[in-house]
Amino acid sequence: MTEEVKKEEQKEEGTEVEVPKKFKQLVEEIEKMTVLDLAELVKVLEKKFGVSAAAPMAVAAPAAGGEAASQAEEKSEFNVVLTAIGDKKIEVIKVVRDVTQKGLKEAKDLVDAAANEPQPIKEAVKKEEAEELKKKFEAAGGTVELK
């Protein structure tokens, strides 16, 4: 996609961002990176500067009685996190590809990264789908956490 086409699409969507000259080269380099590379870069920057890129969570005041406890138990959306890949790495890669619609290289990179530290597979999925994904990964030999 040419630069002119990108700018035209951004204008139509109303998402055009004016990049200051001093950041232009940096933004161009970031645009060339894969999603996995960007995720790794964010982790490096978080560790380097002791900050978090996560959006701050609002803390709700406790509700009357046991309402807060029952709401916490009735969580409706989960994040599926791959914590271990087990002995059947290829099977786990296949499941990652199927679930995320990623290419082979991206799925393999994600599984390789999960060998070192837990990696998010899907976020904000319904409980039923999260349980189904967990079963798929466990059948393939992987270990998944629902958060």
TAQUI-V111122 format. One record per residue. N is the residue number from 1. SS is DSSP state (H for helix, E for strand, C for the rest). BURIAL is # if it has 24 or more other C-alpha atoms within 12 Angstrom, else .. D_CENTER is the distance of its C-alpha to the mean C-alpha in Angstrom with 2 decimals. Layout:
# TAQUI-V111122
((N,SS,BURIAL,D_CENTER) (N,SS,BURIAL,D_CENTER))
This chain:
# TAQUI-V111122
((1,C,.,25.00) (2,C,.,27.50) (3,H,.,27.11) (4,H,.,29.57) (5,H,.,27.73) (6,H,.,24.44) (7,H,.,26.52) (8,H,.,28.28) (9,H,.,25.14) (10,H,.,23.86) (11,H,.,27.32) (12,H,.,27.31) (13,H,.,23.97) (14,C,.,25.11) (15,C,.,22.15) (16,C,.,24.27) (17,C,.,23.68) (18,C,.,26.58) (19,C,.,25.58) (20,C,.,28.24) (21,H,.,30.11) (22,H,.,29.18) (23,H,.,25.42) (24,H,.,25.99) (25,H,.,25.79) (26,H,.,22.63) (27,H,.,20.87) (28,H,.,22.25) (29,H,.,20.90) (30,H,.,17.34) (31,H,.,17.71) (32,C,.,18.61) (33,C,.,15.52) (34,C,.,12.91) (35,H,.,9.20) (36,H,#,9.16) (37,H,.,12.16) (38,H,.,10.83) (39,H,.,8.09) (40,H,.,11.19) (41,H,.,13.40) (42,H,.,11.72) (43,H,.,12.10) (44,H,.,15.61) (45,H,.,16.54) (46,H,.,15.53) (47,H,.,17.73) (48,H,.,20.40) (49,H,.,20.99) (50,C,.,20.13) (51,C,.,17.90) (52,C,.,14.52) (53,C,.,12.35) (54,C,.,11.24) (55,C,.,13.45) (56,C,.,16.50) (57,C,.,17.04) (58,C,.,20.46) (59,C,.,22.67) (60,C,.,24.77) (61,C,.,28.38) (62,C,.,29.37) (63,C,.,30.97) (64,C,.,34.47) (65,C,.,35.06) (66,C,.,32.40) (67,H,.,30.33) (68,H,.,27.49) (69,H,.,27.39) (70,H,.,27.46) (71,H,.,24.64) (72,H,.,22.42) (73,H,.,23.45) (74,C,.,22.82) (75,C,.,19.11) (76,C,.,18.17) (77,E,.,14.37) (78,E,#,12.20) (79,E,#,8.77) (80,E,#,9.29) (81,E,#,8.90) (82,E,#,10.91) (83,E,#,13.49) (84,E,#,16.25) (85,C,#,17.22) (86,C,.,20.93) (87,C,.,23.73) (88,C,.,22.61) (89,H,#,19.94) (90,H,.,20.80) (91,H,.,20.53) (92,H,#,17.03) (93,H,#,16.08) (94,H,#,17.85) (95,H,#,15.97) (96,H,#,12.52) (97,H,#,14.18) (98,H,.,15.68) (99,H,#,12.80) (100,H,.,10.29) (101,C,.,13.29) (102,C,.,12.40) (103,C,.,15.44) (104,H,.,17.00) (105,H,.,16.29) (106,H,.,12.52) (107,H,#,12.51) (108,H,#,15.03) (109,H,#,13.28) (110,H,#,10.20) (111,H,#,12.96) (112,H,#,15.02) (113,H,#,12.54) (114,H,#,12.26) (115,H,.,16.04) (116,H,.,15.93) (117,C,.,13.30) (118,C,#,10.92) (119,E,#,7.55) (120,E,#,4.92) (121,E,#,6.17) (122,E,#,6.35) (123,E,.,6.52) (124,E,.,10.05) (125,E,#,12.04) (126,E,.,15.74) (127,H,.,17.40) (128,H,.,19.25) (129,H,.,16.37) (130,H,#,14.46) (131,H,.,17.82) (132,H,.,18.36) (133,H,#,15.15) (134,H,#,16.20) (135,H,.,19.64) (136,H,#,18.56) (137,H,#,16.80) (138,H,#,19.80) (139,H,.,22.18) (140,H,#,20.71) (141,C,#,21.15) (142,C,#,17.66) (143,E,#,16.85) (144,E,#,14.13) (145,E,#,13.81) (146,E,#,13.37) (147,C,#,12.62))
